[in-house]
Amino acid sequence: MDILNNETNKRENSTSHVQLSAIRVIGISLLLFISLVGILANGVIFHKLLSRNNLRVCEYLILNLAITDMATCAVSIPFDLAERFVGGFPFGEILCFLVYPLQTVLMAVSVITLLSMSLERRRIVMKTMRPRILPRTIKIAICVSWIAPTVITIPYAFVLKLDGAQCMEKWSEKWHVKVFTLTNFTIFFVIPITVIATSYFLAERKLQMELQKLDDMMEGNERSRSNYIKKRTIQKLQVTKIFITAVVAFFICMLPTHLVWIWHDFAQGKNYKYFTDILIFANILMYSNSALNPFIFKSVRGRLITRWVACCCKAVSENGSSTWLSRLCVDLPQETNLDMEREGAIRTRQSYVTDSQAVYSCDVGNLLYETNV
């Protein structure tokens, strides 16, 4: 009986090991996919926005978010993948001080950028008569969004030590790590999400109220003017909903990672048998946000990412035959087309009474040509 029981236990352990290995293979595959998609999609946004002149405030913020997401996919994920493959931290003592703090900084910059977007959208909707924010001001704000998390994260770097093949946190007191985890969760998640939700709630409520009032102004001599104002209000509402979608995606993707670390530090989650596997998939969800953002904002022109990929597929095809991919492959928008759209937006603003037929798409890039959208 003992021999039979031992054999049964061996088989169960072997089956469990195979299942865990399969889970890790799936995790690594997903991380590779997210990294490639994130680098490609954010790279398209980065290239297109950087090639423009006179970026608007929201475009600067989208550019900063694209840089952050691209760095996450190009730096954070590959380091995590290397650790999964090797089973330790193979990069040496210096990088032990740098890698984990850098990952924390990138996450914090994403939060601050989304917070800035919400405050800017609230300013546009709630206080339309205020002067526009100058490019110099937004550039300074973006620099601060990188400097502040870096300074806050410096103490964390000093507790990281290379212990054998692992980069470990060596806190002088056990309660220090709890304070750090709660502080990180509060400053870089709870407070920003609360402010962001409040800003978008107030902005959307005001836009909905404006639409209701405009429905009562659709008669008489003011009809053309009311039509234009209604279209502009709908455009603002559409852009606001796009930004809200980005925040909801951030909330869903980031919350599990924070909860897992709170569980680790406050409820002895690290002693749970499958904690490492839970953490892997929480990180996958966190990293997926960096690949989702470009598709939420749709780059700067509707299907730009889809068309760019289609062009790549057509370029590497052997015969270049006409397929559904090649039909998507159109020349990337030129600056002349962008200038024409901007001029059209300006002409519409100046002649809204006589030209009530001008309607613009709800794509972020097109809607943000006017600073007060």
C-alpha positions in Angstrom: 0.0 0.0 0.0 2.8 2.4 0.8 4.4 1.7 -2.6 1.0 2.3 -4.3 0.4 5.6 -2.4 3.9 6.8 -3.2 3.4 6.1 -6.9 0.0 7.9 -6.8 1.6 10.9 -5.2 4.3 11.0 -7.8 1.8 10.9 -10.6 -0.3 13.7 -8.9 2.8 15.8 -8.5 3.9 15.2 -12.1 0.4 16.2 -13.3 0.4 19.3 -11.2 3.9 20.2 -12.4 2.8 19.9 -16.1 -0.2 22.1 -15.4 1.9 24.8 -13.7 4.4 24.6 -16.6 1.5 25.0 -19.1 0.3 28.1 -17.1 3.7 29.6 -17.2 4.0 29.0 -21.0 0.7 30.7 -21.5 1.8 33.6 -19.4 5.1 34.0 -21.3 3.3 33.8 -24.6 0.8 36.5 -23.6 3.6 38.7 -22.4 5.4 38.4 -25.7 2.3 39.2 -27.6 1.5 42.2 -25.5 5.1 43.5 -25.9 5.1 43.2 -29.7 1.6 44.7 -30.1 2.3 47.5 -27.6 5.6 48.5 -29.2 4.1 48.5 -32.7 0.9 50.4 -31.9 2.5 53.0 -29.6 5.3 53.4 -32.0 2.8 54.4 -34.7 1.2 57.0 -32.4 4.6 58.3 -31.4 5.8 58.7 -35.0 2.6 60.3 -36.2 2.3 62.8 -33.4 6.0 63.7 -33.3 5.8 64.5 -37.1 3.1 67.1 -36.5 3.6 70.7 -35.8 1.7 72.7 -33.2 0.4 69.8 -31.1 -2.7 70.5 -28.9 -2.7 69.9 -25.2 -4.4 66.6 -25.3 -2.1 65.5 -28.1 0.9 66.2 -26.0 -0.7 64.1 -23.2 -1.5 61.3 -25.6 2.1 61.4 -26.9 3.4 61.2 -23.3 1.2 58.2 -22.6 2.4 56.5 -25.8 6.0 57.0 -24.7 5.2 55.6 -21.3 3.4 52.6 -22.8 6.1 51.9 -25.4 8.8 52.0 -22.6 6.7 49.5 -20.6 6.4 47.2 -23.5 10.0 47.6 -24.6 11.7 47.5 -21.1 9.5 46.3 -18.3 8.0 43.3 -20.1 11.4 42.0 -21.5 13.0 42.1 -18.1 10.0 40.2 -16.6 10.3 37.6 -19.4 14.0 37.1 -18.8 13.3 36.5 -15.1 10.6 33.9 -16.0 13.0 32.1 -18.3 16.0 32.1 -16.1 14.2 31.7 -12.8 16.0 34.6 -11.1 17.4 38.0 -11.7 20.4 37.7 -14.1 21.1 41.3 -14.7 23.5 42.1 -11.8 23.4 44.4 -8.8 23.3 47.8 -10.6 20.2 46.9 -12.6 18.6 45.5 -9.4 18.6 49.1 -8.2 17.1 50.3 -11.4 14.6 47.9 -13.0 11.9 47.6 -10.4 11.9 51.4 -9.6 11.7 52.1 -13.3 8.6 49.9 -13.6 7.0 51.7 -10.7 7.8 55.1 -12.3 6.3 54.1 -15.7 3.1 53.0 -13.9 3.0 56.3 -12.0 3.6 58.4 -15.1 0.6 56.7 -16.8 -1.6 57.6 -13.8 -0.5 61.2 -13.8 -1.0 61.5 -17.5 -4.5 60.2 -17.3 -5.2 62.5 -14.4 -3.9 65.5 -16.5 -6.2 64.4 -19.3 -9.2 64.4 -17.0 -8.4 67.8 -15.6 -7.8 69.3 -19.0 -11.1 67.8 -20.3 -12.9 69.2 -17.3 -11.4 72.7 -17.9 -12.5 72.6 -21.6 -16.1 71.6 -20.7 -16.7 73.5 -17.5 -14.7 76.7 -18.1 -14.8 77.3 -21.8 -13.9 81.0 -21.6 -10.5 80.4 -20.0 -7.5 81.0 -22.2 -5.8 77.9 -23.7 -2.9 76.3 -22.0 0.4 77.1 -23.7 2.6 74.4 -25.1 5.4 75.5 -22.8 3.1 74.9 -19.8 2.1 71.4 -20.8 5.7 70.5 -21.5 6.7 71.6 -18.0 3.8 69.6 -16.6 4.9 66.5 -18.5 8.5 66.9 -17.1 7.1 67.1 -13.6 5.0 63.9 -14.2 8.3 62.1 -14.7 10.4 63.8 -12.1 7.9 63.5 -9.2 7.5 59.7 -9.3 11.3 59.3 -9.8 12.0 61.3 -6.6 9.3 59.4 -4.7 10.6 56.0 -5.9 14.3 56.7 -4.9 13.9 55.3 -1.3 12.4 52.1 -2.8 15.6 51.6 -4.8 17.8 51.6 -1.7 16.0 48.7 -0.2 16.6 46.4 -3.2 19.5 44.0 -2.7 20.8 41.2 -4.9 20.5 38.1 -2.8 22.0 35.2 -4.7 20.1 34.9 -8.0 17.1 37.1 -6.7 16.6 40.9 -6.5 14.9 41.2 -3.1 13.4 43.9 -1.0 15.4 44.2 2.3 13.3 46.4 4.6 14.7 47.2 8.0 11.3 46.8 9.6 8.4 44.6 8.5 5.9 47.5 8.8 7.9 49.6 6.4 6.9 47.4 3.4 3.2 47.8 4.4 3.6 51.5 4.6 5.2 51.5 1.1 2.5 49.3 -0.4 -0.4 51.4 1.0 1.3 54.7 0.1 1.9 53.5 -3.5 -1.7 52.3 -3.7 -3.1 55.5 -2.3 -1.0 58.0 -4.2 -0.8 56.3 -7.6 -4.3 54.7 -7.7 -7.0 55.7 -5.2 -6.5 59.4 -5.2 -6.0 59.8 -9.0 -8.9 57.5 -9.8 -11.2 59.4 -7.5 -10.2 62.8 -9.0 -10.5 61.4 -12.6 -13.9 59.9 -11.9 -15.1 63.2 -10.4 -13.8 65.3 -13.3 -15.4 63.1 -16.0 -18.6 62.8 -14.1 -18.9 66.6 -13.8 -17.9 67.2 -17.4 -20.3 64.6 -18.9 -23.2 65.8 -16.7 -22.7 69.4 -17.9 -22.6 68.3 -21.5 -25.8 66.3 -21.1 -27.5 69.3 -19.5 -26.3 71.5 -22.4 -27.8 69.0 -24.9 -31.2 69.1 -23.1 -31.2 72.9 -23.2 -30.3 73.0 -26.9 -33.3 70.8 -27.8 -35.5 73.7 -26.7 -33.7 76.2 -29.0 -34.2 74.4 -32.3 -36.9 76.9 -33.6 -36.9 80.4 -35.1 -33.9 82.4 -36.2 -31.5 80.7 -33.7 -31.9 77.3 -35.4 -28.7 77.3 -37.4 -26.7 78.5 -34.4 -28.3 75.9 -32.2 -27.5 73.2 -34.7 -23.8 74.1 -34.7 -23.6 74.4 -30.9 -25.3 71.0 -30.6 -22.8 69.4 -33.0 -20.0 70.9 -31.1 -21.4 69.7 -27.7 -21.9 66.2 -29.1 -18.3 66.2 -30.3 -17.1 67.2 -26.8 -19.3 64.4 -25.3 -17.8 61.8 -27.7 -14.2 62.8 -26.9 -15.0 62.7 -23.2 -16.4 59.2 -23.5 -13.2 58.1 -25.3 -11.1 59.4 -22.4 -13.5 57.7 -19.9 -13.0 54.4 -21.8 -9.2 54.8 -21.3 -9.6 55.3 -17.6 -12.0 52.4 -17.2 -9.4 50.2 -19.0 -6.7 51.5 -16.7 -8.8 50.8 -13.6 -9.6 47.2 -14.6 -6.0 46.4 -15.7 -4.2 48.0 -12.7 -6.5 47.1 -9.7 -5.6 43.3 -9.6 -1.9 44.0 -9.3 -2.4 46.4 -6.4 -4.7 44.0 -4.7 -2.3 41.1 -5.1 0.6 43.0 -3.5 -1.7 44.2 -0.6 -2.7 40.5 -0.1 1.1 39.6 -0.2 2.0 42.2 2.5 -1.0 42.2 4.8 -2.5 38.7 4.5 0.5 36.5 4.0 -0.5 35.9 0.4 3.1 35.0 -0.4 2.6 31.7 1.4 -0.2 30.6 -0.9 0.8 27.8 -3.2 -0.1 29.5 -6.4 0.7 33.1 -5.5 3.4 33.3 -8.2 1.0 32.2 -10.9 -1.6 34.7 -9.7 1.0 37.5 -9.7 2.0 36.6 -13.3 -1.5 37.0 -14.6 -2.1 40.1 -12.6 1.0 41.5 -14.3 -0.2 40.4 -17.7 -3.4 42.3 -17.1 -1.4 45.4 -15.9 0.9 45.3 -19.0 -2.1 44.8 -21.4 -3.2 48.3 -20.6 -0.1 49.6 -22.4 -1.2 47.7 -25.5 -4.9 48.7 -25.3 -4.4 52.5 -25.0 -3.4 53.0 -28.7 -6.6 51.2 -29.9 -8.7 53.2 -27.4 -7.4 56.5 -28.8 -7.3 55.1 -32.3 -3.9 56.7 -32.9 -4.5 60.2 -34.4 -6.6 59.1 -37.3 -9.3 56.4 -37.2 -7.8 53.2 -38.7 -4.2 54.4 -39.0 -2.8 51.4 -37.1 -4.8 48.9 -39.2 -3.7 50.6 -42.4 -0.1 50.6 -41.3 -0.1 46.9 -40.5 -1.8 46.2 -43.8 0.9 48.1 -45.7 3.5 46.0 -43.9 1.7 42.8 -44.9 1.5 43.9 -48.5 5.1 44.9 -48.6 6.3 41.5 -47.5 3.9 39.6 -49.8 5.5 37.9 -52.7 3.2 38.9 -55.5 1.5 41.9 -54.0 -1.9 40.7 -55.2 -5.0 42.7 -54.3 -6.5 41.3 -51.2 -8.6 42.7 -48.3 -5.3 43.7 -46.7 -4.0 45.5 -49.7 -7.3 47.4 -50.1 -6.7 48.7 -46.6 -3.2 49.7 -47.5 -3.5 53.4 -48.3 -0.9 56.1 -48.1 -0.6 57.3 -44.5 -2.2 60.8 -44.0 0.1 63.6 -45.1 0.4 66.9 -43.4 -1.4 68.6 -46.2 -4.6 66.6 -45.5 -4.3 67.4 -41.8 -3.9 71.1 -42.5 -7.0 71.0 -44.7 -9.0 69.4 -42.0 -7.8 72.0 -39.5 -8.6 74.8 -41.9 -12.0 73.3 -42.4 -12.6 73.3 -38.7 -11.7 76.9 -38.5 -13.9 77.9 -41.4 -16.8 76.1 -39.8 -16.3 77.9 -36.5 -16.3 81.3 -38.4 -19.3 80.5 -40.5 -21.5 78.2 -38.4 -24.7 80.2 -39.3 -24.4 79.6 -43.0 -22.6 76.3 -43.0 -24.6 74.0 -40.7 -23.8 70.9 -42.7 -20.2 70.6 -41.5 -19.9 67.5 -39.5 -16.8 66.0 -38.2 -16.0 62.4 -37.2 -15.7 61.4 -33.6 -12.1 60.3 -34.0 -9.9 61.8 -31.4 -7.4 63.2 -33.8 -10.0 65.0 -35.9 -11.9 66.3 -32.9 -8.9 67.7 -31.1 -8.0 70.0 -34.0 -10.0 72.7 -32.2 -8.7 73.5 -28.8 -12.1 73.8 -27.1 -13.5 70.4 -28.2 
